[in-house]
């Protein structure tokens, strides 16, 4: 229930900011990309991290350098598979904290 509410909140926020979602849970043989979107001419690779409260830190803290490297490799794979090499790419993180009645959603553009 909280996850569905969080998804609605960030989907609405994205629409307001001009994002168009191209792929959800894109799964090539080498991993997974949560979302691939387009904002204008920029292809946006998105990692969504959700936490219940702050006991284990902020959600975005889980996108450590190792995860960032995997996402870069996955983005390269996606660009080649879709014949989009040369397209500008940005990496965003959607940090969702489930605490209280309303999920807190933060979209971090150019996260790394």
Residue, then its C-alpha position, 0 to 999 in steps of 0.5 A: x500500500x505504501x509502495x503504491x502510494x509512493x509510486x503515484x507520488x513520484x510519477x506525478x512529480x516526474x510528469x510535472x518535470x517533463x519526464x517520459x518513462x520509456x522502460x520500467x524494470x528493464x532487465x538485460x542479462x547483466x542486471x536491472x535498471x529500475x526506470x529509463x526515461x527521457x527528459x527533453x533530449x536527455x536519456x535518464x537512467x533511474x535507480x529507485x531506493x525505498x526505506x522504511x524510516x531512517x534507521x539504515x540511512x537515507x535511501x540514496x545512500x544505498x547507491x554506493x560507488x559499486x552500484x553506480x558502476x553497475x548502473x553505468x555499465x547497464x546504461x551502456x548496454x541499453x544504449x547499444x541495444x536500443x541503438x542510442x549510442x551518443x545520446x546524452x545520459x543522466x543518472x537520477x535517484x528517486x529516494x522514497x522514505x516510508x514514514x507516517x501517512x505520506x511517503x516522502x519522495x525526493x528526485x535527485x537529478x545528476x545523482x552521480 
